[in-house]
């Protein structure tokens, strides 16, 4: 690494490094745009998400309805803005839950070893044996259709990845000489885990969390498409696709706009994760 690179790595914060990275900058802009879209939906939406106009059923994009209307005369732009709340809530909520459960379990398995490691690892392997989306669908079917249940189902499916990541990193860090030195002078286990080991887990966890959010967006849309997410008539991009598939020939805008939004927000989280990985990797 050059002297300039070392100076940048030491003195520049993560936001600065991320902004210098093209992928990170593009991903951050896209993600922030959709977050603002979800937060400001009540202010930006020209109509209510449930407001019907029976004189404008399946109307093509026009001045009154820039993105057209659906089969009940509801404004697609308004429903698209309000529908942004579901994937954003599911992405951040599911990852927060998965982090809360997965990181302590992974650290416990990696640090304690023995029976603790064996039990946690076997449970993790059992969950990993089932494809994440299938596990989420099964849990959502069992819990019932709602945004909270969909978020919880997505979170459970995401936990194993964080357990394995935290376990592997903990095993690696606890072998470092400074951990052995801290243990030899009587530093307590809790302090060792959360003061000396945990900070070394943060960079890969941030990257994994961002990528998990991209998966969560697709999972939430899939569950909503199957009727297992936010129940109608509340707007969500997945449920909008469910309606749009029946009018794909006569009213393609019903499918194009929510599909494009799902694609863009997924790409945004993926680019942000890639940018974070490059910014946090000092090599």
C-alpha positions in Angstrom: 0.0 0.0 0.0 1.4 3.4 -0.9 1.8 6.2 1.6 -1.1 8.1 0.1 -3.3 5.0 0.4 -2.3 4.5 4.0 -3.1 8.2 4.8 -6.6 7.9 3.2 -7.3 4.6 5.0 -6.3 6.1 8.4 -7.6 9.7 8.2 -10.7 9.4 6.0 -14.0 8.1 7.5 -16.1 5.4 6.0 -18.6 7.9 4.3 -15.7 9.6 2.5 -14.2 6.3 1.3 -17.6 5.1 0.3 -18.4 8.2 -1.7 -15.1 7.9 -3.6 -16.1 4.4 -4.6 -18.3 4.4 -7.8 -20.4 1.4 -6.7 -20.8 2.6 -3.2 -21.8 6.1 -4.4 -24.4 4.8 -6.9 -25.8 2.4 -4.3 -26.1 5.0 -1.6 -27.9 7.4 -3.9 -30.4 4.7 -5.0 -31.0 3.5 -1.4 -31.4 7.0 0.0 -33.8 7.9 -2.8 -36.1 5.0 -2.0 -35.9 5.6 1.7 -37.0 9.2 1.1 -39.6 8.0 -1.2 -41.1 5.7 1.5 -40.8 8.4 4.2 -42.3 11.3 2.2 -45.1 9.2 0.5 -47.9 11.0 2.5 -46.5 14.3 1.2 -45.7 13.4 -2.4 -48.5 11.1 -3.4 -51.0 13.1 -5.5 -53.9 10.8 -4.4 -54.7 8.5 -1.5 -53.4 4.9 -2.1 -56.9 3.5 -1.8 -58.8 6.4 -3.6 -60.9 5.0 -6.5 -61.8 6.9 -9.7 -64.3 4.7 -11.5 -64.1 7.0 -14.5 -60.4 6.3 -14.9 -60.2 2.5 -14.7 -57.1 1.1 -16.4 -56.3 4.5 -17.7 -52.9 4.8 -19.5 -50.4 7.3 -18.2 -51.7 10.9 -18.5 -51.3 14.3 -17.0 -53.9 13.4 -14.3 -52.3 10.1 -13.6 -48.6 10.2 -14.6 -48.1 6.4 -14.2 -51.7 5.4 -15.1 -54.4 3.7 -13.0 -55.2 0.2 -12.0 -58.2 -2.0 -12.3 -60.1 -0.1 -9.6 -59.1 3.4 -10.8 -56.5 3.9 -8.2 -53.5 6.1 -9.1 -50.4 3.9 -9.7 -47.9 6.6 -8.8 -49.6 7.1 -5.4 -49.6 3.4 -4.7 -46.0 3.1 -5.8 -44.9 5.8 -3.4 -46.9 4.2 -0.5 -45.8 0.7 -1.5 -42.1 1.7 -1.0 -42.7 1.4 2.8 -43.1 -2.3 2.7 -39.7 -3.4 1.3 -37.8 -0.7 3.2 -39.4 -1.8 6.5 -38.9 -5.5 5.7 -35.2 -4.9 4.7 -34.2 -3.0 7.8 -36.5 -4.8 10.2 -35.5 -8.3 9.1 -31.7 -7.5 9.1 -32.0 -5.8 12.5 -33.6 -8.9 13.9 -31.2 -11.3 12.2 -28.2 -9.3 13.6 -29.7 -9.3 17.1 -30.0 -13.1 17.1 -27.2 -14.2 14.8 -24.3 -12.2 16.0 -24.4 -13.3 19.7 -25.0 -16.9 18.7 -22.1 -16.8 16.3 -19.8 -15.2 18.8 -20.8 -17.7 21.5 -20.1 -20.6 19.2 -16.8 -19.3 18.0 -15.5 -18.3 21.4 -16.7 -21.2 23.5 -16.2 -24.0 21.1 -17.0 -27.6 22.2 -20.6 -28.5 22.8 -21.8 -24.9 22.5 -20.2 -24.6 19.0 -21.5 -28.1 18.0 -25.1 -27.3 19.0 -25.3 -23.9 17.4 -23.5 -25.0 14.2 -25.8 -28.0 13.8 -28.9 -25.8 14.2 -27.4 -23.3 11.7 -26.6 -26.1 9.2 -30.2 -27.4 9.5 -31.6 -23.9 8.6 -29.1 -23.5 5.8 -30.2 -26.8 4.3 -33.5 -25.2 3.4 -33.5 -22.5 0.7 -34.0 -19.1 2.4 -37.0 -18.1 0.3 -38.7 -21.5 0.9 -38.1 -21.1 4.6 -39.6 -17.6 4.6 -42.6 -18.8 2.6 -43.2 -21.7 5.0 -42.9 -19.5 8.1 -45.2 -16.8 6.5 -47.8 -19.5 5.7 -47.7 -20.7 9.3 -47.8 -17.2 10.9 -50.3 -15.7 8.5 -50.1 -12.8 6.0 -49.0 -9.5 7.3 -46.0 -7.2 6.9 -44.8 -8.0 10.4 -45.0 -11.7 9.9 -43.3 -11.5 6.5 -40.5 -9.4 8.1 -40.1 -12.0 10.9 -40.0 -14.9 8.4 -37.4 -13.1 6.3 -35.4 -12.4 9.4 -35.4 -16.1 10.5 -34.2 -17.1 7.1 -31.3 -14.6 7.3 -30.1 -15.5 10.8 -27.8 -18.5 9.7 -25.6 -16.3 7.4 -24.9 -14.0 10.3 -24.2 -16.8 12.7 -21.7 -18.4 10.4 -20.0 -15.1 9.7 -19.7 -14.1 13.4 -18.5 -17.6 14.3 -15.8 -17.7 11.7 -14.5 -14.2 12.4 -14.6 -14.8 16.2 -12.5 -18.0 15.8 -10.0 -16.0 13.7 -9.8 -13.0 16.1 -9.6 -15.0 19.4 -6.3 -16.6 18.2 -4.6 -13.2 18.0 -1.8 -12.6 20.5 -3.5 -9.5 22.1 -6.6 -11.6 22.9 -4.3 -14.2 24.6 -2.6 -11.4 26.5 -5.9 -9.9 27.6 -7.1 -13.3 28.8 -3.8 -13.9 30.7 -4.2 -10.7 32.7 -7.7 -11.7 33.8 -10.0 -9.7 31.4 -13.5 -11.0 31.8 -15.2 -13.0 29.0 -17.9 -10.4 28.4 -15.3 -7.6 27.9 -13.2 -9.8 25.7 -16.2 -10.5 23.5 -17.7 -7.1 23.1 -14.7 -4.8 23.6 -11.9 -6.7 22.0 -13.5 -9.1 19.5 -16.7 -7.5 18.4 -15.2 -4.4 16.8 -13.3 -6.7 14.5 -16.6 -8.2 13.3 -18.2 -4.9 12.4 -16.8 -4.4 8.9 -17.8 -7.8 7.4 -21.1 -7.6 9.3 -21.9 -4.2 7.7 -21.3 -5.6 4.3 -23.3 -8.8 4.9 -26.2 -6.7 6.4 -26.3 -4.5 3.3 -26.4 -7.5 0.9 -29.0 -9.2 3.2 -31.2 -6.2 2.7 -31.2 -6.7 -1.1 -32.3 -10.3 -0.5 -35.0 -9.1 1.9 -36.4 -6.7 -0.7 -36.9 -9.6 -3.2 -38.2 -11.9 -0.4 -40.8 -9.3 0.7 -41.9 -8.8 -2.9 -42.2 -12.5 -3.4 -44.3 -13.0 -0.2 -46.5 -10.1 -1.1 -46.9 -11.5 -4.7 -48.1 -14.8 -3.1 -50.5 -12.9 -0.7 -48.3 -13.5 2.4 -47.1 -9.9 2.9 -49.1 -6.8 3.6 -52.7 -7.7 3.0 -54.7 -5.9 0.3 -55.9 -3.3 -0.3 -52.8 -1.8 1.3 -50.2 -1.1 -1.4 -47.0 -3.1 -1.8 -44.9 -3.6 -4.9 -45.4 -7.4 -4.8 -49.2 -7.2 -4.6 -49.2 -4.7 -7.4 -47.3 -7.2 -9.5 -49.9 -9.8 -8.6 -52.6 -7.6 -10.1 -50.5 -6.5 -13.0 -49.9 -10.0 -14.3 -53.5 -10.3 -15.2 -53.3 -7.1 -17.4 -49.9 -7.5 -18.8 -51.1 -7.2 -22.4 -53.7 -4.5 -22.0 -52.2 -2.4 -19.2 -48.4 -3.2 -18.9 -47.8 -0.2 -16.7 -49.3 -2.1 -13.8 -46.3 -4.5 -13.9 -43.6 -2.3 -15.3 -43.4 0.3 -12.5 -43.4 -1.9 -9.4 -41.1 -4.4 -11.2 -38.7 -1.6 -12.0 -38.7 -0.3 -8.4 -38.0 -3.8 -7.0 -35.1 -4.1 -9.5 -33.6 -0.7 -8.7 -33.8 -1.0 -4.9 -32.2 -4.4 -5.0 -29.5 -3.2 -7.3 -29.0 -0.2 -5.0 -28.4 -2.4 -1.9 -26.2 -4.7 -3.8 -24.0 -1.8 -5.1 -23.9 -0.3 -1.7 -22.7 -3.6 -0.2 -20.1 -4.0 -2.9 -18.9 -0.4 -2.3 -18.7 -1.0 1.5 -16.7 -4.2 0.9 -14.2 -2.3 -1.2 -14.0 0.7 1.1 -13.6 -1.4 4.3 -11.0 -3.7 2.7 -7.7 -1.8 3.2 -5.8 -4.2 0.9 
